[in-house]
C-alpha cells in the first residue's frame, strides 16, 4: 500500500466523519496486541483534540470475546457493525485454528469484497491466509507461529518483520508491535508530529520500523555474550530440519569438538547435543500446537528419522507424548 493510499484511507477533514476502524476479536485473542492497536487511536483523538478515529468491536457471534488471559471484552454488536469500516483487523491469539470457522472466513471475504482494508494482529494472519486473502502478498505473524504458518501455507511470502503493509493487506506480529504499526499508520495519515506525541504519551521512546526484528538479540535471550557460542547456537537454529553433526558444527564455527563441549558446559550448563535436541523439540511443539500436520510430518520437519524416535524424545522432554500435546484441554 502506498503512503498516499494510507493517507486517503485514514485522512481527516473537519467536514467529514472520523475514519472508522473495526476489530474482529476471536476467542483467546491477545489482549496486549489488541490494546496496543486500539489505544493509539484514542490517544490520537485526545492529542489532536479532533475525532480523527472511531472504532467498533465485533465478534463472530456478536457476543463478548474472551482474551487468552480470561478477560472478556464486550462486542458492539454482530459482525454487521463492521460493514462501514474502512479497515478491519482480525485479532487472534492462541489456538487460532480452533477459534476459526467457515463463518469467520466468509465474513472477512465479504468485508474485502466490500472494499475494506483487511488487517491481522498476532495470529489473525492465519485467518487471512485460510480465507485466501494473502495469496501473492507479503505477510508476517508472531515469531512463534512462523514455522506453523509456513508449513500449512507453503506458498505464502512470510517475513520476520514487525508488521507488513502490502496493498490492501496489513499484518502485524502482535504484542507491542501493534503499537508501532498504528503509529506508522498515524504518521502516514496525519504526520510525524502527532505520531510522536502519541508515542510519548505511552512512554514509547522510539517508533520502530516494520523491518525491526521481532525477537530479542540472541545474546540477550541466552544471557551470554561469547561470540563463538552465539555463532554455534545461530548455526543450530538455522539447521533444525536437517540437523548437523557435532563435528560439522565445530568445523563451521572453527572450533574443536572439545571446545564446543566446554563452551556449552560453562555458559549453558548442558551439552551441545542436548541443547540442539531441545531446539528441535521446541519447534516440534509449535508445529503440533499450530498445525494439523501428522506426527510423522512434524517429526521429519524437525530432523527426526522416525515417529517412534521422535515420540520417545518428546516424552522425555515434555513428559507427554506428541499425541497428548494435541489432545483438547
BELSUL-V26235 format. One record per backbone hydrogen bond with DSSP energy under -0.5 kcal/mol. NH is the residue of the N-H (numbers start at 1). CO is the residue of the C=O. If there is no record, write none. Layout:
# BELSUL-V26235
nh = (NH,NH)
co = (CO,CO)
This chain:
# BELSUL-V26235
nh = (6,7,8,9,10,11,16,19,21,22,23,24,25,25,26,26,28,29,29,30,31,34,35,36,37,37,38,39,41,42,43,44,45,46,47,48,49,50,52,54,56,58,59,62,65,67,67,68,70,73,76,81,82,83,85,86,87,88,89,90,90,91,91,92,92,94,96,99,100,105,106,107,108,109,110,111,112,113,114,115,116,117,118,119,119,120,121,122,124,125,126,127,128,129,130,131,132,133,137,139,141,145,146,146,149,150,151,152,153,156,157,158,159,162,162,163,164,166,169,170,171,172,173,177,178,179,180,181,182,183,184,185,186,187,188,189,190,191,195,196,197,198,199,200,201,202,203,204,205,208,212,214,220,221,222,223,224,230,231,232,233,234,235,236,237,238,239,249,250,251,252,253,254,255,260,261,262,263,264,265,266,267,268,269,269,270,275,276,277,278,279,280,281,282,283,284,285,286,287,288,289,290,291,298,299,300,301,302,302,303,304,310,311,312,313,314,315,316,317,318,319,325,326,326,327,327)
co = (2,3,4,5,6,7,13,52,54,87,56,89,23,58,24,91,66,26,66,92,29,30,31,32,33,34,34,35,38,38,39,40,41,42,43,44,45,45,50,19,21,23,77,59,73,65,71,29,67,65,57,78,79,80,82,20,20,117,22,88,119,24,89,90,121,28,93,95,97,101,102,103,104,105,106,107,108,109,110,112,111,86,168,88,117,170,90,172,121,122,123,123,124,125,126,127,129,128,134,157,159,142,142,143,145,146,147,148,149,153,137,156,139,210,212,210,171,169,166,118,164,120,162,174,175,176,176,177,178,179,180,181,182,183,184,185,186,187,191,192,193,194,195,196,197,198,200,199,203,206,209,160,217,217,218,219,219,226,227,228,229,230,231,232,233,234,236,245,246,247,248,249,251,250,256,257,258,259,260,261,262,263,264,264,265,264,271,272,273,274,275,276,277,278,279,280,281,282,283,284,285,286,287,294,295,296,297,298,299,300,299,306,307,308,309,310,311,312,313,314,315,321,322,323,323,324)
